[in-house]
Amino acid sequence: MGKIIIYFFFIYQKKRKHIKNPNENLLPFLLSSYMMAVFNTAQEQIASVYGWEDSSPYIMTLTTILPIGAAIGAFASGPTASFLGRRSTILLSDLIAILGMLLTLPVNIYSFYIGRFLVGLAAGSFSNVI
């Protein structure tokens, strides 16, 4: 299934003439998909680390906070790219993604929330700027 999706995006992006490298636009898709897949497969382990039940509201919140961050990042990246430029916005989004991934290390639940939100911001920014 993954190969079919990547093939679809490659063919779709190849038809767009203003894009020099069609694989550039796979980055936001792969980043957000990777973060969702890693979290969804590791829910039981994360719940056991924090001592939650499998259907706890914390798990539901952590699942939905990434797409919320992605939506905000997509809306905010347009004005940011106009002000800073596309390259600087991409570099800033890279730094935000790295910071977010570091914050998802299981220190406490609030840093996990912030980390997931920051990764969502970066993924949304990538999807709009790249």
Residue pairs with C-beta under 8 A, 6 or more apart in sequence:
5 29
6 26
9 22
9 25
9 26
9 29
10 22
10 23
10 26
13 19
13 22
13 23
13 24
13 25
13 26
14 22
16 22
19 25
24 130
25 130
27 126
27 130
28 123
28 124
28 126
28 127
28 130
29 127
31 97
31 119
31 122
31 123
31 126
32 66
32 70
32 120
32 123
32 127
35 66
35 116
35 119
35 120
35 123
36 66
39 46
39 62
39 63
39 66
39 116
40 63
43 54
43 59
43 63
44 54
46 52
46 59
46 62
46 106
47 53
47 54
47 56
47 58
47 59
49 106
50 58
50 106
50 109
52 58
52 59
58 109
61 113
62 112
62 113
62 116
65 113
65 116
65 117
65 120
66 116
66 117
66 119
66 120
66 123
67 120
68 117
68 120
69 116
69 117
69 118
69 119
69 120
69 121
69 123
69 124
70 120
70 121
70 123
70 124
70 127
71 120
71 124
72 120
72 121
72 124
73 93
73 120
73 121
73 122
73 123
73 124
73 125
73 127
73 128
74 124
74 125
74 127
74 128
75 124
76 121
76 124
76 125
77 89
77 93
77 124
77 125
77 128
77 129
78 128
80 89
80 92
80 125
81 89
81 128
81 129
84 92
86 129
89 125
89 129
90 125
90 126
90 129
90 130
92 125
93 121
93 122
93 125
93 126
93 129
94 122
96 118
96 119
96 121
96 122
96 125
97 118
97 119
97 122
97 123
99 115
99 118
100 114
100 115
100 116
100 117
100 118
100 119
100 120
100 121
100 122
101 115
101 119
102 115
103 111
103 112
103 114
103 115
103 118
104 111
104 112
104 115
104 116
104 119
105 111
105 115
106 112
